[in-house]
Amino acid sequence: MTALRVVLDGAALPDDEARAFWKRFSVWMDGHEGDLAGFAKSEELASVQPEMHGGVPVLLASRTQAQSPYTSAPKRRP
């Protein structure tokens, strides 16, 4: 299992898809600091939100949930 996870509408993406998603996310954020909504839109999603789950970075992506403002990643239990 990869250390970088992506959960799309409650379902974890396979490791290879999660790594590719994180790579696109990192490239986007390097060029558009803090623009989560712009990245979500580029992926045809409603929102993307980073969180930490038990020390593991997770991107929560949704096709329906509205984007919340960029903040420090909340820390959650796994």
N, C-alpha and C positions, 0 to 999 in steps of 0.2 A: 504494500500500500504506500502511496506517495504521501509525503508530509504536507502537501498542498491539496486541500479538498475544495470542491465546489458542490453545493447543494442547490439544485434547480427545482423550485416548487416542491420541496420536501424530499426529493430523490437525489442521492449522491451520484455524481457523474463518474464513469469509469476513470481509472487513473490517467490513461493517456489523454482523454478529453479534458480532464481537470488540469493537467499540466499545460496543455495548449491554451485553455481558457485563461489560466494564470499568466501565461506568457503574453497573451494579447492584452490582459488587464495591466500588466507591468509596463508594457510599451505605451499604452494609452496614458497611464498616470504620469509617466516620465514627461510626456509632451503636453498634458492637460491636468496639471496638479489639482487634486481635489474634485475633479469633474466626474463623479460617479454616475450622474444622470446621463452625461454624454456617452460614457462607455456603455451603459445599459442600452441606450438608444442604438448605438453602433452594433450591438449584438441582438437587436430587435426584442429587447426585454423592457419591462416596466421599471425594474430596479436591480441594483447590485449593492450589497452591503458587506463589508469585511467584519469578521468576528474572530475571536480566539476561542476554541473549544478544547479545554484541557491542555493548553499550550500549543495546539495545532492551528495554524491559520486556515480559515474557512471563508469562502465567498458565498454568501447567500444570494441567489439570483431568483428573480420571480418574473413571470409573464404578466402578473396582475397586481401585485402589491406595489403601492406608490413608493417612489424614491424618498428616503429621508436624507436630511443634510449630512454632509461628511463630518464625522467626529472620530475620536479615538475608538478603535475596535473594542466593542464590549467583550469581556471575558466570561465565558460560560463553562459549566461543567460538561464533560463529554457525554 
